[in-house]
């Protein structure tokens, strides 16, 4: 039972980070109906910027985190303006292909600047483990969970009560109606990309503190895609629930099944669960079902 609870706690922490990164997929899909396949590179670049500020310039973690988030926001804003805005009004597949190409370009830039070797963050959090009964939890896991929960609450309140958040929800529901009410849809697109870059950077920084940073961290982008699809690509609560489901299943699979088959099963399990659930819920657990009448 202790081992099960240990795996459960690990799954909740990692799943919460997945949920945060999946929020970026949801925001971009809700605003433009496109899937951003460069989300993993946004995550990687924000993480490397934060790490470089800490190790090369001795900037405190909190200041480095804020600078990295501002850099990520500007990066998302600029990429939307320069690369993706020309595709507004074009078929959605064109924008999706543009994000695939963007992913390759950003990955190449990361390899040129930071190389391939694994780098680690300085010890930012205490190394003294926290004991909850028989469960031993590293402080970095607890801090990661608290930071993710805080950010998810902030974004939930932002979308529900702020003027810009309400404008983003209106644009996601009906772009034509939003434009008729004076909302700048192009600006909403740019803000969505900026926020997507921010949440990806936060997720990458938290995971980097847990496992280190290298180019393979960008693969989290593809791993998180099943999270967004499972919860529903147009559902923010779905991203949160989907992240927790995938994180817990991945952790339990790695703890119980991987030793029996020699490893690797936990990397496949999210996609197995995704296919199984989509057989019964094609729009995801909380996705909005679309009915088109001809």
C-alpha positions in Angstrom: 0.0 0.0 0.0 2.9 2.4 0.8 4.4 1.8 -2.7 1.0 2.4 -4.3 0.5 5.7 -2.4 4.1 6.7 -3.4 3.3 6.1 -7.0 0.0 7.8 -6.7 1.6 11.0 -5.3 4.2 11.0 -8.0 1.5 10.6 -10.7 -0.5 13.5 -9.2 2.5 15.8 -9.3 3.6 14.9 -12.8 0.0 14.9 -14.0 -0.5 18.4 -12.7 2.5 19.6 -14.7 1.0 17.8 -17.8 -2.3 19.6 -17.2 -0.5 23.0 -17.1 1.3 22.3 -20.4 -2.0 20.9 -21.9 -3.6 24.2 -21.1 -1.5 25.7 -23.9 -2.8 23.2 -26.4 -6.4 24.0 -25.3 -6.0 27.8 -25.5 -4.5 27.7 -29.1 -7.1 25.2 -30.3 -10.0 27.2 -28.8 -8.8 30.4 -30.4 -7.8 29.2 -33.8 -8.9 25.5 -34.2 -5.3 24.5 -34.7 -3.0 22.2 -32.8 0.4 23.6 -31.9 3.0 20.9 -32.5 5.8 23.3 -31.4 4.5 23.3 -27.8 7.4 21.1 -26.7 9.9 23.5 -28.1 8.3 26.4 -26.2 8.7 24.3 -23.1 12.3 23.6 -23.8 13.3 27.2 -24.7 11.7 28.7 -21.6 13.4 26.1 -19.4 16.9 26.7 -21.0 16.5 30.5 -20.7 15.7 30.1 -17.0 18.6 27.7 -16.4 21.1 29.9 -18.3 20.1 33.0 -16.2 20.7 31.1 -13.0 23.9 29.3 -13.9 25.6 31.8 -16.2 24.5 35.1 -14.7 23.8 34.0 -11.0 20.3 35.5 -11.1 18.1 34.3 -8.2 15.6 31.6 -9.2 12.4 33.8 -8.7 13.9 36.6 -10.8 15.1 34.1 -13.5 11.7 32.5 -13.6 9.9 35.8 -14.1 12.4 36.9 -16.8 12.0 33.5 -18.6 8.2 33.8 -18.5 8.4 37.3 -20.0 10.7 36.0 -22.6 8.4 33.1 -23.4 5.4 35.5 -23.7 7.2 37.7 -26.1 8.4 34.6 -28.1 4.8 33.3 -28.4 3.5 36.8 -29.3 6.2 37.3 -32.0 5.8 33.9 -33.5 2.1 34.3 -33.8 2.5 37.7 -35.5 5.3 36.7 -37.9 4.8 33.0 -38.6 1.2 32.1 -38.0 -0.9 35.3 -38.7 -0.5 34.9 -42.5 -2.4 31.6 -42.2 -5.6 33.3 -40.7 -8.4 32.4 -43.1 -6.5 29.5 -44.7 -7.4 25.9 -44.1 -6.6 24.7 -40.6 -4.2 22.0 -41.9 -2.0 24.8 -43.3 -1.5 26.3 -39.8 -0.9 22.8 -38.3 1.8 22.1 -40.9 3.3 25.5 -40.1 3.6 24.5 -36.4 5.3 21.3 -37.4 7.8 23.2 -39.4 8.2 25.7 -36.5 8.9 22.9 -34.2 11.8 21.7 -36.3 13.2 25.2 -36.6 13.0 25.9 -32.9 14.6 22.5 -32.1 17.5 23.3 -34.4 18.0 26.7 -32.7 18.0 25.0 -29.2 20.6 22.4 -30.4 22.8 25.2 -31.8 22.7 27.3 -28.7 22.6 24.8 -25.8 23.7 21.5 -27.4 22.6 18.0 -26.4 24.1 17.3 -23.0 21.9 17.1 -19.9 22.1 20.1 -17.6 20.8 20.3 -14.0 19.3 23.2 -12.1 21.2 24.2 -8.9 19.6 23.0 -5.7 16.7 25.4 -5.4 14.4 23.5 -3.1 15.3 21.8 0.1 16.6 18.3 -0.1 15.1 17.3 3.2 12.4 14.8 2.4 8.9 15.3 3.8 7.3 12.4 5.5 3.5 12.0 5.3 3.0 8.9 7.3 5.0 6.2 5.5 5.1 8.2 2.3 8.3 10.1 1.6 8.0 13.1 -0.7 10.8 15.2 -2.1 10.2 19.0 -1.5 10.6 19.6 -5.2 7.5 17.6 -5.9 5.5 19.4 -3.3 6.6 22.8 -4.6 5.8 21.8 -8.1 2.3 20.7 -7.2 1.7 24.0 -5.2 3.0 26.1 -8.1 0.9 24.3 -10.7 -2.3 24.5 -8.6 -1.7 28.2 -8.0 -1.3 28.9 -11.7 -4.3 26.8 -12.7 -6.4 28.8 -10.1 -5.0 32.1 -11.4 -5.8 31.2 -15.1 -9.3 29.9 -14.1 -10.1 33.3 -12.4 -8.5 35.1 -15.3 -10.7 33.5 -17.9 -13.8 33.8 -15.8 -13.6 37.3 -14.5 -11.0 39.5 -16.4 -12.1 41.5 -19.4 -9.4 39.9 -21.6 -10.3 36.4 -20.4 -13.9 37.0 -21.2 -12.9 38.3 -24.6 -10.9 35.1 -25.2 -13.8 32.9 -24.2 -16.1 34.9 -26.5 -13.7 34.5 -29.4 -13.4 30.8 -28.8 -17.2 30.4 -28.9 -17.8 32.5 -32.0 -15.2 34.6 -33.8 -17.7 36.5 -36.0 -19.9 37.5 -33.0 -16.8 38.5 -31.1 -15.6 40.8 -33.9 -19.1 42.3 -34.1 -18.8 43.3 -30.5 -15.5 45.1 -31.1 -13.1 42.4 -30.0 -9.8 42.2 -31.9 -9.6 38.5 -32.8 -6.1 38.9 -34.1 -5.0 40.3 -30.7 -6.8 37.4 -28.9 -4.8 34.9 -31.1 -1.5 36.6 -30.1 -2.4 36.5 -26.4 -3.4 32.9 -26.6 0.0 32.0 -28.1 1.8 34.1 -25.4 -0.1 32.4 -22.6 0.6 28.9 -24.2 4.3 29.7 -24.2 4.2 30.8 -20.6 2.5 27.7 -19.2 4.8 25.5 -21.3 7.8 27.3 -19.8 6.6 26.8 -16.3 5.9 23.1 -16.9 9.4 22.7 -18.4 11.1 24.5 -15.5 9.4 22.4 -12.9 10.2 19.2 -14.8 13.8 20.4 -15.3 14.2 20.8 -11.6 13.0 17.2 -11.1 14.8 15.3 -14.0 17.3 17.8 -15.5 17.2 19.5 -18.9 18.2 18.2 -22.3 16.8 18.3 -25.8 14.6 15.3 -25.2 12.5 17.4 -22.8 10.6 18.8 -25.8 9.1 15.3 -26.2 6.8 16.3 -23.3 4.9 18.3 -25.9 3.9 15.1 -27.7 3.3 13.3 -24.4 0.9 16.0 -23.3 -1.1 16.0 -26.5 -3.0 12.8 -25.4 -3.8 14.7 -22.2 -5.4 17.6 -24.1 -7.3 15.2 -26.5 -8.4 13.0 -23.6 -9.9 15.8 -21.7 -11.3 17.6 -24.8 -9.3 20.0 -26.9 -11.7 22.8 -26.2 -12.1 22.2 -22.4 -9.8 23.8 -19.8 -11.3 21.6 -16.9 -10.7 18.6 -19.3 -7.0 19.5 -19.5 -6.7 19.4 -15.7 -8.6 16.1 -15.3 -6.8 14.5 -18.3 -3.4 15.5 -17.0 -4.1 13.9 -13.6 -5.5 10.7 -15.3 -2.5 10.3 -17.6 0.0 11.2 -14.9 -1.4 8.7 -12.4 -1.7 5.9 -15.0 1.8 6.5 -16.3 3.2 6.4 -12.7 1.4 3.2 -11.8 2.3 1.5 -15.0 6.0 2.4 -14.5 5.8 1.1 -10.9 3.9 -2.1 -11.4 4.0 -3.2 -15.1 7.4 -2.0 -16.4 9.4 -4.3 -14.2 7.4 -7.3 -15.6 8.0 -6.4 -19.3 11.4 -4.9 -19.1 10.4 -1.2 -19.2 8.9 1.2 -21.8 5.3 0.4 -21.2 4.6 3.6 -19.3 5.5 5.6 -22.4 2.9 3.8 -24.5 0.1 3.6 -21.9 -1.2 7.2 -22.4 -1.8 6.6 -26.0 -3.5 3.2 -25.3 -5.8 4.9 -22.8 -6.4 7.7 -25.3 -7.5 5.3 -28.1 -9.7 3.3 -25.8 -11.6 6.4 -24.4 -11.9 8.0 -27.8 -13.7 4.9 -29.1 -16.6 5.8 -26.7 -16.0 9.6 -26.4 -14.7 10.9 -29.7 -14.6 14.5 -28.5 -12.8 13.6 -25.2 -14.2 13.4 -21.7 -15.3 17.1 -21.6 -15.1 18.1 -25.2 -18.0 19.9 -26.8 -19.8 17.8 -29.3 -20.2 19.5 -32.7 -23.2 18.8 -34.9 -23.1 20.2 -38.4 -26.3 20.4 -40.4 -26.3 20.5 -44.1 
